[in-house]
Amino acid sequence: MKTQYFTASSLDGFIATEEDSLDWLSPLGDLNDSSYPQFITEVGALAMGSATYEWMLRNAEAVASEMGTAWPYTQPAWVFTSRNLPAIEGADIRFVNADVRPVHSEMRAAAGAKNIWIVGGGDLAGQFHDAALLDELIVLVGSATLGRGKQLLPRRILSPALRLTSVRQIGTGMAELRYEVSKAVSPELLQHRSSPMATS
């Protein structure tokens, strides 16, 4: 079992614009040409922050058009939020306002032998990293720059904490990078930990 952060990023390190738009991403490549189709079959539980979940709600029609359903996951999903958010009918969603550690234990039990996917945002993935629970980063780096927006992983993680294990070109607009994450947590990183309550 691995806990993985699979996401897409601009060349300058942003996963979305300041308004949480992903419109910049779709012209760069087809998700089905990446490792995602195989990746999702090996996922047993998901986690996401409230901004990611609200993006799913706002873009339900577009998601349904592309994926066949407004909520394309059969796995149980934990949404980290400090606010009351609407549920999606038929989806197995658990809303939590807690530290990632006990929630990760629940997710492990639900996932069984399969992997845990940290869908986003970047700070939530950072919290799993801070708790030494993140095993792998899979980043689709797009050939675009945003200048500003929501950061890929707002943490200072210095070498050799990340070990590049593979690089794959996807057409002319995207590259897929895989990193193995060291579980050693440095004193410097401990000083930079953010609040355990994820909202993005």
RAKAVEN-V295163 format. One record per residue. N is the residue number from 1. SS is DSSP state (helix for helix, strand for strand, loop for the rest). OMEGA is omega in whole degrees, -180 to 180 (999 if undefined). Layout:
BEGIN
N_SS_OMEGA, N_SS_OMEGA
END
This chain:
BEGIN
1_loop_175, 2_loop_168, 3_strand_-169, 4_strand_173, 5_strand_179, 6_strand_-176, 7_strand_174, 8_strand_-178, 9_strand_170, 10_loop_-180, 11_loop_-180, 12_loop_166, 13_loop_178, 14_strand_-180, 15_strand_179, 16_strand_176, 17_loop_178, 18_loop_179, 19_loop_180, 20_loop_177, 21_loop_175, 22_loop_-176, 23_loop_-180, 24_loop_-169, 25_loop_-170, 26_helix_180, 27_helix_-170, 28_helix_-178, 29_loop_-179, 30_loop_-180, 31_helix_-179, 32_helix_176, 33_helix_178, 34_loop_178, 35_loop_-175, 36_helix_-178, 37_helix_177, 38_helix_-179, 39_helix_-173, 40_helix_178, 41_helix_-177, 42_loop_-179, 43_strand_179, 44_strand_179, 45_strand_-178, 46_strand_172, 47_strand_176, 48_strand_175, 49_strand_-175, 50_helix_-179, 51_helix_178, 52_helix_180, 53_helix_180, 54_helix_174, 55_helix_178, 56_helix_180, 57_helix_-178, 58_helix_-175, 59_loop_-176, 60_helix_-179, 61_helix_180, 62_helix_179, 63_helix_179, 64_helix_180, 65_helix_-177, 66_helix_-172, 67_helix_179, 68_loop_179, 69_loop_-178, 70_loop_177, 71_loop_-168, 72_loop_-176, 73_loop_174, 74_loop_-178, 75_loop_173, 76_strand_-178, 77_strand_175, 78_strand_179, 79_strand_-180, 80_strand_-177, 81_loop_174, 82_loop_-178, 83_loop_175, 84_loop_-179, 85_loop_-180, 86_loop_176, 87_loop_176, 88_loop_-176, 89_loop_177, 90_loop_-179, 91_loop_178, 92_loop_-174, 93_strand_176, 94_strand_179, 95_strand_-177, 96_strand_175, 97_loop_-169, 98_loop_172, 99_loop_-176, 100_helix_-173, 101_helix_179, 102_helix_178, 103_helix_178, 104_helix_177, 105_helix_177, 106_helix_-179, 107_helix_178, 108_helix_-180, 109_helix_-179, 110_helix_-175, 111_helix_-178, 112_loop_-179, 113_loop_-177, 114_loop_-175, 115_strand_175, 116_strand_-179, 117_strand_170, 118_strand_-174, 119_strand_-178, 120_strand_3, 121_loop_-174, 122_helix_-179, 123_helix_177, 124_helix_176, 125_helix_178, 126_helix_178, 127_helix_176, 128_helix_176, 129_helix_-179, 130_helix_-179, 131_loop_-179, 132_loop_-179, 133_loop_-177, 134_loop_-177, 135_loop_-171, 136_strand_170, 137_strand_172, 138_strand_-172, 139_strand_172, 140_strand_-177, 141_strand_-177, 142_strand_-180, 143_loop_179, 144_loop_175, 145_loop_-178, 146_loop_179, 147_loop_178, 148_loop_-180, 149_loop_-179, 150_strand_-172, 151_strand_178, 152_loop_-178, 153_loop_-173, 154_loop_179, 155_loop_170, 156_loop_-179, 157_loop_-173, 158_loop_177, 159_loop_10, 160_loop_-178, 161_loop_178, 162_strand_180, 163_strand_-180, 164_strand_-177, 165_strand_177, 166_strand_176, 167_strand_-178, 168_strand_177, 169_strand_177, 170_strand_-177, 171_loop_179, 172_loop_-174, 173_loop_-173, 174_strand_172, 175_strand_179, 176_strand_180, 177_strand_175, 178_strand_179, 179_strand_169, 180_strand_-175, 181_strand_175, 182_loop_-180, 183_loop_179, 184_loop_179, 185_loop_-176, 186_loop_175, 187_helix_179, 188_helix_-180, 189_helix_179, 190_helix_179, 191_helix_-177, 192_loop_179, 193_loop_178, 194_loop_179, 195_loop_178, 196_loop_-180, 197_loop_-176, 198_loop_177, 199_loop_178, 200_loop_999
END
